Amino acid sequence: MTKDDRLFLITGATGKTGGGAARLLLERGYRVRALAHREDERSRGLADAGAEIAVSDLHDLDGLAAAMQGVTSAYLCYPILPGLIEATTCFAQAATEAGVRSVVNMSQISARREAGSEAARHHWLSERLLDRTDLLTAHIRPTFFAEWLTLWWEKRDGEGYLRLPFGEGRHAPIASVDQSHVIAGLLLDPEPHDRAVHTLHGPVEMNHHDIARAMSTVLGIPVHYEPISVTEFTSAMAERGVHPHRIQHFSNVAVDYRNGVFAGTNDNIERIGHHAPMSVEQFVTDRKADFDTSGPNFAPAPSTR
């Protein structure tokens, strides 16, 4: 066990990046307080791993203030839903009142003032809000998560399909577990990264034809990338009941993707997280069971609707 008595608050602790960061810190002997919306199987799992559990919401200033007591550093993660700027404001106020020293902020690679996506523009504004506090602040901007492949995957007649509106654009898919290593690294050593914006990428930049070939090699079945229009993508999301805020976001980032906003790769996972990022092949190998059936969000071909 480490003799370091710092306390780390993890929001989004029952999610992928937050949950991964919490468990990494706990495994290394650090104290973790996990912020959860409710007590459930996921929060109980974190408690069993050694985390303190604080039940609150990012819009509950008093609940956040209580959760921040004694905290040294905190991770802020908000879903793609309305209310990000208000949540960031409450988080920053509660952290300031409690004397928290640093924050790691989960943003988006498409975050910028001129973004067509409301969510991306709100992330940019939230970054600027945090930069105006006295908190040591690091922003992370990941490209598309490798987990996207499990959500938008269709398995039909023994073959796999990715029907997405990304044209011939490219990115280096990044697994959430790799991002968790960076989050933990930034929480533990915030000083060199104050006001930094770190984009996070996987090891190999690919287009979706490349991704389909890599998946096919691992799964042992034909996998096809079928580019579709943004309009068809938007309609498919609406038919599946996706929240309008997410539809607006995903439709606009599809255009960003085609324009190269999500492209590139770098060594931030290894340099900050001291961890080698997973390739698409490694990710699919680890998650093979997720590709036995179609994911929840796939856009079906017209003949299968």
C-alpha positions, 0 to 999 in steps of 0.5 A, a space after each residue: 500500500 502507498 503511504 500517499 494519503 491523497 483522495 481522488 474524486 471520480 465522477 462518472 465512476 460507474 462508466 468506462 473511463 471513470 470506472 477504469 481510472 478509479 480501479 487503477 488508483 485503487 489497485 495502486 493503493 490510493 484513496 478514491 471517492 466515487 461519485 454515483 447517481 445511485 447505489 446499484 450493482 456498479 457502485 457496490 462493485 467499486 465499494 467492494 474494490 475499496 472506494 468510498 461512494 458518494 451519491 449525488 448528481 453533477 447538478 446538485 451543488 450541495 451534494 457535490 460540495 459534500 463529495 468534494 470534502 478532503 479531495 485533492 484532485 478530481 475527474 470530471 466526466 459528463 455524458 452527451 446530454 444537455 446540462 454540461 455547462 451547468 454541471 461544470 459550473 457546479 463542479 468548479 464551484 464545489 471544488 473551489 469551495 473545498 480547496 481541491 487542487 486539480 481537475 482532469 476534464 473529459 472533453 471531446 476532440 471536436 470541442 471548439 468555438 465554431 463546432 456545429 455540434 452543440 455538445 462539442 461547443 459546450 465542451 469548449 465553453 466548459 474548458 474555458 470556464 475551468 481554465 478561469 478557476 484556480 484549479 490546476 486543469 488538464 483537458 483530454 480530447 479523445 478521438 472516437 472510442 473503440 467501443 463505438 464498434 460494438 455499438 454500431 456493429 451489425 451482424 447479419 447472415 453470418 457477416 459483419 457490417 459497419 454502416 456509418 456516415 464517415 466517408 473515407 475519413 480516418 482516425 486511430 480508435 482509442 479504447 476507454 481502458 487506455 484513456 483511464 491510464 491517462 486520467 490516472 496519470 494526470 490526477 497523480 501528476 497534475 503540475 506539468 499539465 496545467 491548462 494543457 489540452 491533450 488529444 488521445 488516439 490509439 496506435 494506428 490511424 485507419 479508415 473504416 475499410 481498414 477497421 473492417 479488415 482488422 475486425 474480419 481478421 480477428 472474428 474470422 468472418 467477412 466484415 464490410 464498411 458501408 458508407 452511408 449519408 448523414 441523413 440516413 444515419 440521423 434517421 436511423 438514430 431517431 428510429 432507435 429513440 436516441 436522445 435529440 441532443 445526441 442526434 444533433 451531436 453525432 450528425 455534426 461530428 460525422 461531418 467533422 470526421 469527414 473533414 479530418 477533425 478526428 484524424 491523427 495519432 500521438 504518444 500521449 497514452 504511453 507518455 502520460 499513462 505509461 501504458 501501450 494503447 490497444 490496437 483494433 485487433 487487440 480490442 476486438 480480441 478482448 471483446 469478441 463476445 460483443 460481436 456475436 450479435 448486433 449492437 444496439 445502435 446500428 443503422 440497418 440496410 434499407 432491405 432489412 428494415 
